């Protein structure tokens, strides 16, 4: 279950804009994925890249930044009007470092 800042997980899921597989963006050999919300609390949007893992499986993923921990990384919009996170796409390995890259739309 993905937990968010709303009083219920149902409210938070309504804020989510997209979910996308990203291949392996942290270089550990396990595929990762991203979820985004184009509006999030008082920001213009947020993207969470969640690192895949083999075991134990995820039970809950808390997306509140202070609680996100080692589940992955997150990116927050600097402005409230640009719909940051409206699109998240895998981008192959465009810098040839051997690790998958991704793009975030705004």
Z-matrix of the N, CA and C atoms (Angstrom, degrees):
N
C 1 1.440
C 2 1.524 1 108.60
N 3 1.307 2 116.04 1 139.15
C 4 1.458 3 121.31 2 176.68
C 5 1.515 4 107.78 3 -98.31
N 6 1.323 5 115.68 4 120.76
C 7 1.459 6 121.40 5 -177.38
C 8 1.520 7 109.53 6 -101.41
N 9 1.322 8 116.70 7 142.83
C 10 1.459 9 121.01 8 -179.82
C 11 1.509 10 111.83 9 -134.31
N 12 1.330 11 116.39 10 -167.92
C 13 1.460 12 121.26 11 -173.13
C 14 1.513 13 114.80 12 -79.92
N 15 1.326 14 118.91 13 -11.91
C 16 1.455 15 120.50 14 -176.75
C 17 1.516 16 110.99 15 -73.41
N 18 1.311 17 115.05 16 169.27
C 19 1.461 18 119.00 17 -179.26
C 20 1.524 19 112.15 18 -70.58
N 21 1.325 20 117.07 19 -15.27
C 22 1.461 21 119.45 20 175.57
C 23 1.521 22 108.99 21 -143.41
N 24 1.320 23 116.61 22 154.59
C 25 1.459 24 119.63 23 179.06
C 26 1.527 25 110.42 24 -65.44
N 27 1.335 26 118.39 25 -26.96
C 28 1.461 27 121.12 26 178.46
C 29 1.516 28 111.01 27 -63.74
N 30 1.339 29 117.59 28 -42.64
C 31 1.461 30 120.74 29 177.70
C 32 1.519 31 110.70 30 -62.42
N 33 1.314 32 117.31 31 -42.43
C 34 1.460 33 120.32 32 -178.46
C 35 1.519 34 111.17 33 -65.66
N 36 1.323 35 117.52 34 -42.44
C 37 1.463 36 120.48 35 179.66
C 38 1.518 37 110.18 36 -60.25
N 39 1.315 38 118.56 37 -33.02
C 40 1.459 39 121.40 38 177.70
C 41 1.524 40 111.12 39 -64.21
N 42 1.335 41 119.03 40 -24.73
C 43 1.457 42 122.32 41 179.01
C 44 1.524 43 112.51 42 -80.96
N 45 1.317 44 117.91 43 -20.47
C 46 1.454 45 120.66 44 -175.37
C 47 1.523 46 110.67 45 -66.47
N 48 1.327 47 115.09 46 139.13
C 49 1.456 48 121.19 47 -177.28
C 50 1.520 49 111.16 48 -102.48
N 51 1.320 50 116.77 49 -45.42
C 52 1.463 51 118.63 50 -177.85
C 53 1.519 52 111.27 51 -150.64
N 54 1.309 53 114.05 52 161.27
C 55 1.459 54 122.28 53 172.68
C 56 1.523 55 105.88 54 -137.98
N 57 1.321 56 116.37 55 137.13
C 58 1.460 57 119.17 56 -173.41
C 59 1.517 58 111.17 57 -151.25
N 60 1.321 59 116.74 58 135.71
C 61 1.450 60 121.05 59 171.15
C 62 1.525 61 109.58 60 -73.46
N 63 1.328 62 117.40 61 140.54
C 64 1.471 63 120.99 62 -174.25
C 65 1.521 64 114.07 63 -121.81
N 66 1.294 65 120.48 64 9.14
C 67 1.446 66 123.87 65 -170.32
C 68 1.523 67 108.65 66 66.16
N 69 1.312 68 118.80 67 -149.83
C 70 1.471 69 122.11 68 -175.27
C 71 1.526 70 109.86 69 -103.81
N 72 1.339 71 116.88 70 95.53
C 73 1.471 72 120.19 71 -176.02
C 74 1.525 73 113.74 72 -89.45
N 75 1.322 74 118.89 73 -10.10
C 76 1.467 75 119.43 74 179.16
C 77 1.526 76 112.76 75 -111.38
N 78 1.322 77 118.13 76 5.64
C 79 1.454 78 121.58 77 172.20
C 80 1.515 79 116.91 78 74.28
N 81 1.338 80 117.57 79 20.46
C 82 1.475 81 119.14 80 -179.46
C 83 1.525 82 113.21 81 -98.03
N 84 1.340 83 117.14 82 2.85
C 85 1.455 84 121.00 83 178.41
C 86 1.517 85 114.66 84 86.84
N 87 1.326 86 118.75 85 3.20
C 88 1.463 87 123.41 86 -178.96
C 89 1.527 88 108.22 87 -119.41
N 90 1.311 89 117.21 88 133.72
C 91 1.466 90 121.14 89 -179.26
C 92 1.527 91 111.50 90 -63.17
N 93 1.318 92 115.43 91 146.12
C 94 1.462 93 123.33 92 -178.96
C 95 1.528 94 109.12 93 -118.59
N 96 1.319 95 117.35 94 170.49
C 97 1.456 96 120.25 95 177.85
C 98 1.520 97 109.81 96 -145.95
N 99 1.323 98 115.06 97 166.45
C 100 1.466 99 120.73 98 -179.71
C 101 1.518 100 109.33 99 -129.06
N 102 1.327 101 115.03 100 148.43
C 103 1.455 102 122.13 101 168.33
C 104 1.520 103 106.26 102 -126.22
N 105 1.313 104 116.76 103 152.46
C 106 1.458 105 119.28 104 -179.73
C 107 1.516 106 110.33 105 -140.96
N 108 1.314 107 114.19 106 155.54
C 109 1.465 108 122.67 107 173.15
C 110 1.520 109 105.78 108 -133.22
N 111 1.329 110 117.12 109 121.21
C 112 1.462 111 118.41 110 -176.86
C 113 1.525 112 112.81 111 -76.22
N 114 1.316 113 117.05 112 -11.08
C 115 1.462 114 122.26 113 166.78
C 116 1.520 115 106.29 114 -134.95
N 117 1.313 116 116.34 115 135.87
C 118 1.466 117 119.75 116 -176.56
C 119 1.518 118 108.00 117 -150.59
N 120 1.314 119 116.53 118 115.14
C 121 1.464 120 122.49 119 -176.68
C 122 1.519 121 108.43 120 49.98
N 123 1.313 122 119.51 121 -120.14
C 124 1.463 123 120.83 122 -178.53
C 125 1.519 124 112.63 123 -102.59
N 126 1.319 125 117.85 124 8.70
C 127 1.465 126 119.59 125 179.79
C 128 1.522 127 109.85 126 -96.28
N 129 1.311 128 115.32 127 171.87
C 130 1.450 129 121.21 128 178.28
C 131 1.508 130 112.85 129 -83.85
N 132 1.288 131 119.40 130 0.10
C 133 1.449 132 121.83 131 178.16
C 134 1.511 133 111.96 132 150.42
N 135 1.314 134 115.00 133 165.64
C 136 1.444 135 120.70 134 -178.32
C 137 1.521 136 109.00 135 -152.29
N 138 1.337 137 115.88 136 147.20
C 139 1.459 138 122.42 137 175.75
C 140 1.516 139 107.40 138 -126.68
N 141 1.321 140 115.79 139 131.79
C 142 1.460 141 121.82 140 176.25
C 143 1.519 142 107.62 141 -112.78
N 144 1.319 143 117.50 142 124.07
C 145 1.456 144 122.01 143 172.07
C 146 1.519 145 105.70 144 -99.47
N 147 1.305 146 116.27 145 117.84
C 148 1.457 147 121.97 146 -174.45
C 149 1.522 148 107.98 147 -106.21
N 150 1.330 149 114.89 148 121.27
C 151 1.452 150 120.95 149 -177.71
C 152 1.520 151 109.95 150 -74.76
N 153 1.328 152 116.08 151 129.17
C 154 1.448 153 120.69 152 176.52
C 155 1.523 154 110.84 153 -68.41
N 156 1.302 155 115.95 154 158.48
C 157 1.456 156 120.23 155 176.22
C 158 1.520 157 109.17 156 -150.76
N 159 1.312 158 115.67 157 155.07
C 160 1.461 159 120.42 158 -177.26
C 161 1.518 160 111.60 159 -82.30
N 162 1.309 161 116.66 160 -50.96
C 163 1.449 162 120.12 161 -176.79
C 164 1.526 163 108.94 162 -159.22
N 165 1.276 164 122.56 163 145.43
C 166 1.456 165 123.51 164 -7.14
C 167 1.525 166 110.77 165 -72.93
N 168 1.306 167 116.48 166 154.92
C 169 1.461 168 121.50 167 179.84
C 170 1.528 169 109.69 168 -66.85
N 171 1.326 170 116.20 169 158.79
C 172 1.461 171 120.57 170 176.70
C 173 1.523 172 109.73 171 -65.44
N 174 1.303 173 116.16 172 135.65
C 175 1.463 174 120.15 173 169.28
C 176 1.518 175 108.26 174 -98.68
N 177 1.319 176 116.05 175 -52.75
C 178 1.460 177 122.39 176 177.00
C 179 1.520 178 108.45 177 -136.74
N 180 1.312 179 115.84 178 145.43
C 181 1.458 180 121.44 179 172.58
C 182 1.518 181 106.31 180 -121.15
N 183 1.307 182 117.11 181 113.79
C 184 1.457 183 122.47 182 -179.01
C 185 1.518 184 108.15 183 -91.39
N 186 1.328 185 117.52 184 114.91
C 187 1.462 186 121.58 185 -175.01
C 188 1.525 187 113.88 186 -87.79
N 189 1.317 188 118.26 187 -3.01
C 190 1.460 189 119.30 188 176.12
C 191 1.526 190 107.04 189 -64.64
N 192 1.351 191 118.15 190 123.27
C 193 1.467 192 120.07 191 -171.87
C 194 1.521 193 115.28 192 -47.98
N 195 1.311 194 118.41 193 -40.36
C 196 1.467 195 120.58 194 -178.55
C 197 1.529 196 111.78 195 -67.37
N 198 1.329 197 117.80 196 -20.21
C 199 1.462 198 121.93 197 -176.43
C 200 1.527 199 113.24 198 -108.99
N 201 1.330 200 118.16 199 -1.67
C 202 1.461 201 121.31 200 -172.31
C 203 1.521 202 112.16 201 -68.24
N 204 1.321 203 117.46 202 -33.57
C 205 1.462 204 122.80 203 172.85
C 206 1.507 205 114.33 204 57.84
N 207 1.320 206 116.89 205 -134.31
C 208 1.458 207 122.29 206 -175.56
C 209 1.530 208 112.47 207 -93.33
N 210 1.320 209 117.73 208 14.65
C 211 1.466 210 120.62 209 178.37
C 212 1.519 211 112.66 210 -68.03
N 213 1.332 212 117.85 211 -19.60
C 214 1.455 213 121.73 212 -178.80
C 215 1.509 214 110.88 213 162.16
N 216 1.331 215 115.40 214 -147.86
C 217 1.463 216 121.57 215 177.89
C 218 1.523 217 107.87 216 -131.84
N 219 1.320 218 116.30 217 159.35
C 220 1.454 219 119.58 218 176.97
C 221 1.515 220 109.59 219 -134.87
N 222 1.327 221 114.70 220 155.09
C 223 1.460 222 122.92 221 -179.90
C 224 1.515 223 107.17 222 -128.75
N 225 1.334 224 116.78 223 131.80
C 226 1.457 225 122.33 224 -176.16
C 227 1.521 226 110.08 225 -118.39
N 228 1.309 227 116.49 226 139.00
C 229 1.456 228 121.95 227 178.08
C 230 1.523 229 111.05 228 -64.49
N 231 1.319 230 115.80 229 144.04
C 232 1.463 231 121.09 230 175.78
C 233 1.524 232 111.36 231 -87.43
N 234 1.316 233 117.31 232 -10.83
C 235 1.460 234 121.63 233 -174.84
C 236 1.524 235 108.89 234 -136.59
N 237 1.312 236 117.44 235 148.12
C 238 1.462 237 120.08 236 -175.55
C 239 1.524 238 113.89 237 -87.55
N 240 1.322 239 119.59 238 -4.19
C 241 1.468 240 119.48 239 -173.25
C 242 1.526 241 115.01 240 -110.29
N 243 1.295 242 119.76 241 3.05
C 244 1.465 243 120.29 242 -171.98
C 245 1.524 244 115.49 243 -101.37
N 246 1.304 245 119.87 244 4.46
C 247 1.465 246 122.80 245 178.27
C 248 1.526 247 112.67 246 53.01
N 249 1.312 248 115.40 247 42.01
C 250 1.458 249 120.92 248 177.66
C 251 1.523 250 109.60 249 -55.18
N 252 1.317 251 116.73 250 131.17
C 253 1.459 252 120.87 251 -179.69
C 254 1.510 253 113.98 252 92.34
N 255 1.344 254 117.24 253 5.97
C 256 1.466 255 118.74 254 179.60
C 257 1.530 256 111.52 255 -64.51
N 258 1.324 257 116.91 256 -19.10
C 259 1.461 258 121.46 257 175.40
C 260 1.523 259 108.55 258 -147.42
N 261 1.323 260 116.12 259 138.96
C 262 1.461 261 122.56 260 173.50
C 263 1.523 262 105.68 261 -133.60
N 264 1.322 263 116.24 262 126.94
C 265 1.463 264 120.43 263 -174.68
C 266 1.519 265 111.32 264 -135.56
N 267 1.337 266 117.84 265 140.55
C 268 1.461 267 119.49 266 170.73
C 269 1.522 268 108.55 267 -67.21
N 270 1.330 269 117.11 268 146.41
C 271 1.468 270 121.05 269 -176.05
C 272 1.519 271 112.64 270 -126.69
N 273 1.314 272 117.40 271 21.87
C 274 1.461 273 119.22 272 -178.50
C 275 1.523 274 110.10 273 67.39
N 276 1.311 275 116.46 274 -145.69
C 277 1.468 276 122.03 275 176.52
C 278 1.523 277 107.57 276 -123.03
N 279 1.335 278 116.36 277 74.64
C 280 1.465 279 119.12 278 -172.00
C 281 1.521 280 114.50 279 -72.34
N 282 1.319 281 119.39 280 -15.14
C 283 1.469 282 120.03 281 177.64
C 284 1.533 283 112.45 282 -105.99
N 285 1.323 284 117.03 283 8.37
C 286 1.469 285 123.17 284 174.51
C 287 1.524 286 114.81 285 55.34
N 288 1.342 287 117.30 286 38.89
C 289 1.467 288 119.79 287 176.81
C 290 1.528 289 112.25 288 -99.96
N 291 1.334 290 117.04 289 2.59
C 292 1.453 291 120.96 290 178.89
C 293 1.517 292 114.23 291 86.46
N 294 1.331 293 117.63 292 3.14
C 295 1.473 294 122.21 293 -179.59
C 296 1.528 295 108.10 294 -121.53
N 297 1.330 296 116.97 295 136.44
C 298 1.451 297 121.49 296 -178.72
C 299 1.529 298 110.83 297 -62.24
N 300 1.327 299 115.36 298 144.56
C 301 1.466 300 122.38 299 179.03
C 302 1.531 301 108.33 300 -114.49
N 303 1.331 302 116.52 301 167.26
C 304 1.463 303 120.85 302 178.96
C 305 1.517 304 109.76 303 -148.20
N 306 1.307 305 115.76 304 161.19
C 307 1.468 306 122.83 305 -179.99
C 308 1.528 307 109.39 306 -118.50
N 309 1.330 308 115.58 307 145.51
C 310 1.464 309 122.01 308 175.77
C 311 1.518 310 107.50 309 -119.24
N 312 1.317 311 116.62 310 126.30
C 313 1.469 312 121.01 311 178.78
C 314 1.510 313 111.88 312 -91.57
N 315 1.322 314 114.44 313 154.84
C 316 1.465 315 121.60 314 176.67
C 317 1.517 316 108.81 315 -142.77
